[in-house]
Amino acid sequence: MIFILDNNFILDLISRRALNYGVQLNLTYLLLSKGYAAISSSQLHNLRYVVKKSYPQYENEYLEIEARLKIIKTPSYVDLNHKLANLDIEDYLIELSAKIVNAKIITSDKQFLKNSEFAITPIDTFLYLFKEEKKVEFLPLKKINDKHVVDIEQAIDRVLTSGWYLLGNEVKNFEAHLADYVGVKHAIGVANGLDALRLILKAYIEMGIMAEGDEVIVPANTYIASILAISDNRLTPVLVEPDINTYNLDISLIEKHITARTKAIMVVHLYGQVCWSEELEALAKKYKLKIIEDNAQAIGAVFSRQTTDNRQQNQISESATQSHALTTAIKTGALGDAAGFSFYPGKNLGALGDAGAVTTNDDALATMVRALGNYGSKQKYVNEYQGLNSRLDELQAALLDVKLRYIDADNQIILKTTTSFSLLLSVVRRL
Ligand SMILES: Cc1ncc(COP(=O)(O)O)c(C=O)c1O
C-alpha cells in the first residue's frame, strides 16, 4: 500500500496547526513505520520552498520526514486539458503519480477530495487501512513489487534510456549476482523456466552425453514443465512416485527405475522443499547419472550437509550458512550438475513477465547452454548448433537484479506464513 501525503497534510503536521493534529500525527507514524508513506516528486520543490519561507523553525523536522518518504515519479503523460489540471495543476500532478502505483492521496483539501478518484481524508485512511489489512489476498504480486517501486522504476528508466535491450550489461550483472548468490561458477539467463530445463538437456545431447530415447527419472508429482523439458528433447521421462510426507520425489524408489538407458535424475524442489540426500548422490555416482535440479520453486532453499550425522534440513534461510557451525550449507541450484530456475511473476523471485536461468559449475555445459539459447551461436552470425531463441532480456534482468537483493528477506516472510500453515495442517491431520 502506498499513501501520498498532500502538501496541506504535511504542512499541517509540521506546523501543528490542524484541529485533527493528533490524528495526523498517529497516521504519519503508522504509515512511516510500515513504509507506506510517499510524496509525488512534483511536490518536493513546493514543500521545501513553503517550509523554508513560512516555517523555517521546523525545517529540520520537515527534512527528517522527507527523508523517510518514498518519492513517486511524476509521469511525462500530462494532459493539460484535464479537469483537475485546470482546477489545480499541482493536485493533478499528484494524482498522476498516485495513478502509477495505485496509491491513495491523503488530503483535507475539499476540492481535491471532490475531484480526485484517489483522494481520501486522514480519518477515512484509518478505516481504509483497517479494512485492507484484514483482507488476505492470494499472491498480491503488485504489493510485493510496490515494496521495491523506486528501485524498479530506476531500473526501467536505465534500460529504456540505454537503447540496449538484449545481450547487454544488465543480463551480465544479474547473471554474476545470481551465480554468486547460488554459489556456482555460471548462471545463464534464459527466457523462462521450461527453457532452462530444456536447454540443459539439449546441451547434454549436443555434447554427446545423452541421445534420443535415453531415460530421465523425474517425479510423477511436479509441474508439467519438468516432464515437457524431457519429452521435448525426445528423451523418455520415467515417472517416480512422491514421498507422501513431502510430496517430493521419493529417493528410495529411484534405483528400481534405473535401466541401461537412464542418463539423468531430475529432482524438483517442490514448494521450496529441498529434494536431496546423500543416498541420491551415491546413486548418481554408482550409475554415472547427471542430476538436474528443477529449482523453479526453491530459490534460496538450503541443503545442510551435516558433518557429524547425515540429517537433511529443508529450509529457506538466509542465516543457515552462519547458524549451523557443523554443517556445510549448499543452496539449491548448486547441488546437482545443473539447475533450471523460473522467474515467472508468481515465483519467489518473480520478473514482470517470463524469465528463467540455468546454473552450473560445468564450464562446457554453460558455454553450450548459452550458445543453444542464442540461436546456437557463440559468435555473432556463426550458428554452430540448431539452437533456440531463449534469451533473458535486459529489462527483466534489471528488475530481477533489484529483487534478488531482497530475496532472503522476502523468503523469510514466506517461510513464516508457510510455517504457520504447516502447523495448522499438522493439527488438522491429528483431528
Ligand atoms: C516445478 C516447476 N518447474 C518448471 C516451471 C516452469 O517455469 P516457467 O513457467 O518459467 O516456464 C515451473 C513454473 O511454472 C515450476 O513450478
The ligand as an SDF file (V2000), in Angstrom:
LIG
                    3D

 16 16  0  0  0  0  0  0  0  0999 V2000
    8.4010  -27.0220  -10.7640 C   0  0  0  0  0  0  0  0  0  0  0  0
    8.3750  -26.1090  -11.9610 C   0  0  0  0  0  0  0  0  0  0  0  0
    9.1700  -26.3810  -12.9970 N   0  0  0  0  0  0  0  0  0  0  0  0
    9.2090  -25.5900  -14.0780 C   0  0  0  0  0  0  0  0  0  0  0  0
    8.4190  -24.4770  -14.1710 C   0  0  0  0  0  0  0  0  0  0  0  0
    8.4330  -23.7070  -15.4490 C   0  0  0  0  0  0  0  0  0  0  0  0
    8.7380  -22.3610  -15.3140 O   0  0  0  0  0  0  0  0  0  0  0  0
    8.1920  -21.2780  -16.3700 P   0  0  0  0  0  0  0  0  0  0  0  0
    6.7480  -21.0950  -16.1020 O   0  0  0  0  0  0  0  0  0  0  0  0
    9.0180  -20.0760  -16.0860 O   0  0  0  0  0  0  0  0  0  0  0  0
    8.4490  -21.8170  -17.7400 O   0  0  0  0  0  0  0  0  0  0  0  0
    7.5900  -24.1330  -13.0890 C   0  0  0  0  0  0  0  0  0  0  0  0
    6.7830  -22.9140  -13.0530 C   0  0  0  0  0  0  0  0  0  0  0  0
    5.8830  -22.6080  -13.6860 O   0  0  0  0  0  0  0  0  0  0  0  0
    7.5600  -24.9730  -11.9660 C   0  0  0  0  0  0  0  0  0  0  0  0
    6.7710  -24.7200  -10.9230 O   0  0  0  0  0  0  0  0  0  0  0  0
  1  2  1  0
  2  3  1  0
  2 15  2  0
  3  4  2  0
  4  5  1  0
  5  6  1  0
  5 12  2  0
  6  7  1  0
  7  8  1  0
  8  9  2  0
  8 10  1  0
  8 11  1  0
 12 13  1  0
 12 15  1  0
 13 14  2  0
 15 16  1  0
M  END
$$$$
